Amino acid sequence: MPSQPLGAECMSKRVRRSEVVLRQAADCVSRGSTFQTVSEQFNIPISTIR
């Protein structure tokens, strides 16, 4: 029997994002987009963008 509830292991996995995608997200924030907008646009957590 698994020690974690079903689906819990997915929450703890880290996703590697390319340097290019992170740079594009950072550039959008630099140009005035909100963290929330960029997070949704690139599917990146806000904490990663900051």
C-alpha positions in Angstrom: 0.0 0.0 0.0 1.4 3.5 -0.9 2.5 5.7 2.0 1.2 8.8 0.3 -2.3 9.5 -0.9 -3.0 9.0 -4.6 -1.6 11.8 -6.6 0.6 13.3 -3.8 3.8 12.3 -5.5 3.0 14.5 -8.4 2.9 17.6 -6.2 6.5 17.1 -5.0 8.2 16.5 -8.4 10.2 19.4 -9.7 9.9 20.3 -13.3 13.0 21.4 -15.2 12.3 24.4 -17.4 14.6 25.5 -20.2 16.8 28.6 -19.7 15.1 30.1 -22.8 11.6 29.8 -21.3 12.6 31.2 -18.0 14.4 34.1 -19.8 11.2 34.8 -21.8 9.1 34.9 -18.7 11.6 37.2 -16.9 11.6 39.5 -19.9 7.8 39.7 -19.8 7.9 40.7 -16.2 10.6 43.3 -16.9 8.3 44.8 -19.6 5.5 45.3 -17.1 3.5 42.1 -17.1 2.3 40.9 -13.7 3.7 37.8 -12.1 0.2 36.2 -12.2 -0.1 36.8 -16.0 3.3 35.5 -16.8 2.7 32.5 -14.5 -0.4 31.6 -16.4 1.1 32.3 -19.8 4.2 30.1 -19.3 2.7 27.6 -16.9 5.4 28.5 -14.3 4.7 28.9 -10.6 4.9 32.5 -9.4 7.6 31.6 -6.9 9.8 30.4 -9.7 9.4 33.7 -11.6 10.3 35.8 -8.7 
